[in-house]
Amino acid sequence: MPRLRPESYPDIVRRALAEDIGAGDVTTDATVPASQRARGIFLVKQACVLAGVDVAAEAFRQLEPDIEIHFRKTDGEACAVGEEIGEVVGLARTLLVAERTALNFLQRLSGIATRARAYVDASGGRITVLDTRKTTPTLRVLEKHAVAAGGATNHRIGLYDAILIKDNHVRLAGGVAAAVARCRASRPDLRLEIEAQSLEQFDEALAAGADIVLVDNMPLDEVREAVRRAAGRIKIEISGGVTLDRIPELAATGADYVSAGALTHSAPAIDISFEIEPI
């Protein structure tokens, strides 16, 4: 899978470190000599899909540019319980100060990647699993990277790279046909997706020439009917009330995509520890 762009995360890490360190780590400064060196080991305590390796490493490098960091696993790889996935060797103060920031990123992003992999596995390859814009503010680039590390697919990154006409847009534009026509006239170069909350709205979207119709909170029988009516002319995305246990039945409808905010907004952090010893 593609790695994070090197320019996409240093500022995020810088702000995270500043939030934690403030005027200085008073405990570490008082207890650990400035010249003391140490080794830290990242230890996985539950099975997971790893994500956030480069971001975690950045937390240490911003405090000690020449620090030695070696990860045995890369983003997207499965990790077993008890596996040592990486080692950091440098000043003990650096390891102690950066530890929590590095772990916060690694645990959070690995949690997202692990959940994404579970959804993809449940799909059986019959439907494409998409993420949403329901991400932690300012962390979207990292969380969508973690989704991809887990094998799921990124939906639009923001409001700028694809058109998604939702119910509020339809009401304000004066109807489905008007909303689609205005978007086509404004940005004919972009993929156009529109939300439908009923089969009647679906038919309107189909007639208006949308590329993708997002069927929102529709019963399964209506989703299957929408697939029948589309007859392959457009793509169909399922959204609303999507949980892991529902993925197999949603995949069986014949729809092309299923999107789940749960990939990012409620993925539990993975238990990963950082064990430090003097050298």
Secondary structure, 3 states (H helix, E strand, C coil): CCCCCHHHCHHHHHHHHHHHHCCCCHHHHHHCCCCCEEEEEEEECCCEECCCHHHHHHHHHCCCCCCEEEECCCCCCEECCCCEEEEEEEEHHHHHHHHHHHHHHHHHHHHHHHHHHHHHHHHCCCCEEECCCCCCCCCHHHHHHHHHHCCCECCCCCCCCCEEECHHHHHHHCCHHHHHHHHHHHCCCCCEEEEECCHHHHHHHHHHCCCEEEEECCCHHHHHHHHHHHCCCCEEEEECCCCHHHHHHHHCCCCCEEECCHHHHCCCCCCEEEEEEEC
